[in-house]
Amino acid sequence: MAQFTNFQQFTVICPAADVSKAFQGTINQFAQIGQQSGKARKIVNVEHQIASLSEDRVVLSVIFFFNEEDAKTGN
């Protein structure tokens, strides 16, 4: 795996049928936080795990490994 300087984890409890929507939601949240920080985020790796809570509910955990640079200067 390439080197990274930061990581951010999201954990979501959702219906099993909505896992792909929940995963997309973590991507959107990650991007929104990056925009608010004013820094450019370069994703190095993404890991995820899904655990069953019940017959129809799951826990989705997504970790983004990334490097961050000043959006204006690239440093």
N, C-alpha and C positions, 0 to 999 in steps of 0.2 A: 504494500500500500504506500502511496506517496505520502510525504510528510505534510502535516497539517498543524495549525496553531490554535484552532478553536473547535469546539463542538457544541451542538445544541440538541437537546432531546425533547421530544414531544410524546406524551402518553395520552391515548384516547380510549375511552370505553364506548363501544358502539354496537349496534346490531350486526351480526355476522354478515348480513346481506349488504351492509353499507361500508365494508372495509375499503373498497377502492375510493369511495367518496371521502372517507376519513383520511386516507393516505394523501389524496389531492389537497385536502384541507391543511395538512401539515406542511406541504410544499408552499401553499399560498401564505400561511402564517410565517414560515421561514423567510420568504421573500419580502413580506410586509415589514417584518422586524429589521431586515437588512436595509430597506429603503429608509426607514425612520432613523437608522443610525448614521446615514449619510456615508456609509462605507460600501465598497464593492466587495461582494462575497463570491469567492471562487470555490465551488463544492469540489472536494477531493474524493469523497466516498460517502455512501449512504448505506446504513444498515437498518434492518427492521426485524421485529419479532412479533408474532401473533400468538396469544394464549387464549384458550377457551375459558370463559367464566361459567357458561351454561350452554344449553342446547342452541340458543340463538344469540348469545352475547359474547363478545370477545374484547380483549385488551390489545391494542395496537401500540407498539413502541417504535418510534423512528428516531434515529440519530443521524444528524448531518455533521460530517467532518469537513471543515472548510478553512480557508485562509481569507483574511480580511485586508483590504487595502483602502486607502483614502480614495474616494471616488473621483476627486478632482485631479490629484497628482499621480495616482497609480502607485503610491508608496504605502 
